[in-house]
Amino acid sequence: MKKPKTLLLVAASEQDANMLYAVGMFVPDPFIYFNIGNRRYIVMSDLEIDRARKQARGCHILPLSSYQKKLRRDGVKTPGVAEVLPRVLRQKGVRRVTVPFDFPHGLAVQLQRNRISVSPKKGNFFPEREQKSADEVRKLSAALAMAEVGMAEAMQALRSTKIGKDCRLIYRNAPLTSEKLRAIIDTAIVQMNGRANHTIVAGGNQACDPHESGYGPLRANEPIIIDIFPRSQKTGYFGDITRTVVRGRASEAIRKLYATVLKGQQIAFDKMRTGVATVKVHEAVQELFVREGYKTGKRDGRMQGFFHGTGHGLGLEIHESPRMGPHSAGELKTGQVITVEPGLYYPRLGGVRLEDVAVVTEKAPRNLTRFEKVLEI
């Protein structure tokens, strides 16, 4: 029988999703995790060890300080993780480890000098992260609820604006800017124990760059893309939602653009089933856009049309496997949680993107997003 691989991580779980998945607790500084068969170990500092004993589910806790003490007796003046790591593994009889593809090079060299073989693993370090359990879906839904509360606050603020000179939106006697509306959204999320980062509030031509956060005064009668993707401070899971709105009256061109994107999103939902190739979902959306006259390509030196994927996995990272894009590989699997976010972007006209979050099933995907879709407010 083939011996199971020893998986090794050295990372801070506050930043590294794989480590957070492995141990289930937030730690700000890098620490050691490895398994031997079904037994999982973490090497923890005195600062974190008591908390780890309570929070690190199913892990055997090894004190970092005891290894440092032994190393000092052996003449190592200031032993850190790099010195402790090979000592721990050799003591446990580990001679071969599998590490993430982005594992620190210096640590890999240190292990090899101590005759411990290091094999980097491409792709998902924990493949099971792709398919979410019922508990994970609940955590994702809670994070999505934070995003929806932020969106509700944004819509309320926009509805309460007046239209001033040059079509600028006036909120509480001052121009409403992307920065101000973003602060309103982010404050609502913080109050729900979430953390918002780079929330997008982009109007007019700014919205034609899908990752532009947005800046300056917002104006009436032009589309504003609002994309909110908070992380739960409690669980580490992300929510993600995008709506496009016009305060005032949308032009016929924008109404058609919006209706086409909305139809594209529905086509994606209709295609998404267990076993369907991810690229086929994206191609179905792209084909609709072309039929409706919305071509994709470069014009005047910048991209326009539909030039990003239809969706991406959502979990402990904002972008994780699988992807639904023009070059994506693989098939949809039951339990994957994926965003569905087609968009169209044309400079001088504006951009439209709509995004919901869905769980893949053998039949119709289950849409976790509840927030309404309305163009004009």
N, C-alpha and C positions, 0 to 999 in steps of 0.2 A: 504493500500500500504506500502511495506517495506521501511523503511527509509534508504537512501543510506549511506554507511559507510563513516566515516571521515578518510581519509588517512593522516598519519603524517610522515614527514621526518625531521630529524635533521642531516645535513651533509654539506660538502663542495662540491659544484657542480664541482669543478676542478677534484675531485677524485671519486665522486659518480655519476654513469651514470643515476640512477633513478632521482636524483635531477636535473641533467642537462636536462634530458628529460622533467621534470615538469616545469622548469622555463626558459630554453633556454638561460642562461647566465652563464659565468664562474665566480665563487666566490671562493677565496682560503681558507676562514675560514668557519666553520660550521654555518648554520643559520636554521631558522624554516620555514617549509612549511606545510600547511594543507588545507583541503578543507571542506566546508560546503555546501553540495549539489553541484551545479555547480559553486559556488563562490570559488575562490582559493586565499589564503592569504600567504604572506611571511613576516617575521619579520626581518627587515634589520637594520644594524648599520648605524650610520651617515656617515661612510666612504663610504658605498656602496649605500646609499638610492637614491641619484639622478640618478646614473647609472641604478639602478633597475627600477626606474620609466620609463626610456626610453627603457630598454632591456627586462624586465621580462614580456613576452607577456601575457596579460589577467589576471595578478595577482593584487590583492589589496595589497598595501604596507603599513605595520604597522611599525612605528619607534621603534626600540629596546630601544632607549634612554628614551622615554617617560615612558615605563614600568619600566625601571631601576630607574628613578627618583621617581616614586610612591613607589617602593619597598624600596628605601632608607628612604623615609618618614615613612615607616612602620617598620624601624629598621634593615633592611638587609644591612649590610655594603658594601659588594661588589657583587651586584647581577649580575649574568651572565645568559647564556642561560638556565641552569638547573633551576634557580629560576624564570625566566621570563616565561618559557614554560607553567607550570600549571596555572599561572596567566592569560595568554592570552587565553588559552583554556576555563577556567571557565568563563571568561568575555564574551566569545562568546557562552556560553551555551553548550559547548562540554563536554560530560561525558564519551564517549567511543571512542577510537581511534584504528585504524588498522595500524600496523607498519611493516617494513621489518623484516625478521627473524633474521637479524644481527643487529637490533636496539640496541643502547648502554644500557647495563643493568642498569647502575646507573640512567639514565634518566627514564627508565621504573619504577624503584623503587620510584623515586621522584613523578612521576605521580600517582602511586597507593597510595602513602601516602596522596595525595590530592584528593583521591576518584575519580580518573579518570581511568576507566578500559582500560587495554592495551592488544590487541590481536595481536600476531605476525602472519604474513602471510607467509606460505611456497610458494616456487616457484616464479614465476614472479610477482613482485609488480605491475607493469603496463603491463598486458598481451598484450596490444595493441602494445607494443614495438616490438613484434615478426614480425608483418606484416608491412612492410615499405610502406610509402606513396611515391608518385612520387617524391616529394621534397626530401625525405630522400634518395631515390635511386640516385638522382642527387648528393647529398652530399657524398654518398659512392663512386660514380664513380669518383668524384673529388679527394677523398683521394686515391683511387686506381691508379689514374693517377700519383700521387706523387710516389707511389711505383714503377710504371712502368718506370718513369724517373730515379729513383735510379737504377733499374735493367739495363736500357740502359747504364748508366755510368759504371756499373760494367762490362758489356760485352765489352764495348769499352776498358776499362783498360786491361782486360784479353787478348783481341785480339792484343793489342799493346805490350804484353810481349814477351820476348825472353826466350828460354829454356836453362838454364845453367847447371852446374854440378849437379849431383844427381837429375836431372829433376826439379830443383828448377826454379820457374818462376821469371824472372828478369824484373822489371818495373823501367824505368828511372835510370838504372845503380845500382839498389838495389833490394834485394829479395822482392818479393811481398808477404806480409803476410795477414792473415785473418784480422788482426787489420787495416792494411793500406787500404785494399779493403772496409772494413766496413766504414772507415772514408770517403772514396770517395762517397759511397752510401749515408751516412747520411748527408754529406755536400750538396749534390744535393737536398735532401728532405727539409733540413732547408731553402734553397734558394726558395723553393716553399711554404713556410709558413707551413711546416709540422714538426712533431717531431718524430724522429726515436728512438726506444728503444730496445736494445738487438737484433739488426739485426743479422741474422745468416749467416755466411760465413764459412762453415765447409767442409774440404776436407778429402778424404781417410776414415780411420777408425773413425775419429771424427764425420763424418756425420752419423754414425750408431747409435748415440744418437740423436734423432730428435730435442731436445731442446738445444744441445750444440752450443754455439755461435761461436766457432771456434777460434783457436789461432795458431800462428807460421807460418812458410813459407808454401805457396801453391805450389803444384807440378803439373807438366804436366802429362798427360796420366792417370789421376785418376779423379773420379767424385767429383765435388764441388757442394754442395747444398747451394743455396742462397735464403734465406727466408726473405722478407722485409714486415713489417707491421706498416706503419706510421700512426700517428693520425693527423688530420687536426687541426691546432691551431685556426682556425676560427670557425669550427662547432663541433669539438669533435668526428667526425665520423672517422672510421678506414678504411684503405685499407689493402689488404693482397695478396701477390703473392709469389710463389716459382718456381724456375727453377733449374734444375740440368744440369751442363755443364762439358765438358772435354776440357781442353786446350791441343790440340795435337790429339793423336789417342786413341780412346777407345778400350778396349779389346772386343772380341766377347761376353764374359760373361756379360760385362757391357752393351753392345748394346742390348742384349736380355733382361736384367733387365729393361732397359729404355723402350724398346718397350712394355714390359708387363705392366709396370706402366701406360704408355700412353694409352694402351688399357683398363686398369682398369678404368682410368678416363673417358674414353668415355662411358664405360658401366654404370658408375654412372650417367652421363648426360642422357643417354638413359632411365634410370629407373626413374629419378626425374620428378614427376608430382604431382599436387595437389591431395591429398587423399592417396598417397602411403606411407606406413609405413617407417619411417626413417631407421629402422633396416634392412628392405629388401634391401635398396640401398647398405648398407654396406655389407650385406651377398652376394650380387651379385658380388661385387668386390673381396671379400675374396674367393669365389668359383672359380673365374677365376684364381687367384694366385695359388690356390691348384692344379687346373687342369694343370697349366703350370709348376708344380714341385716346387713351392716356398712355403714351409711350414713355419708355425709360431710356435715358442716355445722357450724354454730355451736351450742353448747349451753352455757348458763351463761356466756356471754361469751367462750368460747374454742373454737378449732377442734378437731374430732375426726374420726376416720375416716382417709381417704387423701387428704391435702391437699398432696402434693408430686408432682413428676413421677416417672415410672417409671425414667428414666435420663438420663444426660448424657454427652457426649463426654469423653474423658480423653486427656491428652497432656502438653504443656508447661504446661498450666493444669489445675487440678483440675476446673474446670467450663468446658467449651468446647463448640463445636458438634459434633454436633447435640444437640438436646434431644428427649426423648420425654415430653411432658406434654400437658395438656388443651388448650393453645392453640398447640402447636408446629406448624411448617410444614415442608414438604419431605418427601422420601423417603429411606429408608436407602440408603447407597451401599457398595459393596464396599470393604473396607479400613478403614471407620470402627471405632474402638474405643470402646465404650459401656458404661457401668455399667448393671446391671439390678437395681434396688433398690426394689421395692414395700414399703410399710409400712402398718401400721394402728396408731392411737393413740387410746386412750380413758382419760381421767383416772379415777382410782380403780381401774382395771384394770391399766393399763400399756401399753407400746408394744412392737411387734415390727417389726423391719426386717431384711431379708436382702439382701446385695449381693454380686454377682459382677461380673466384667469380661469382656466378650466382643468378638470381632472379627466384623464383619458379612461374610457371604459370600452367594453366590447360593443356597446351600442352607442347612443348619442353621448357626447362628452357632457359632463356636469359643470355648468357655469357657476363658479363660486361668487362672481361679481353681481351685486344687486343694484348698483347705482344706475340711474336713468341715463339715456342718451338723448339730448336735446341740443339742436344747433343754435337756435336764437333764444336769447334770454333778455 
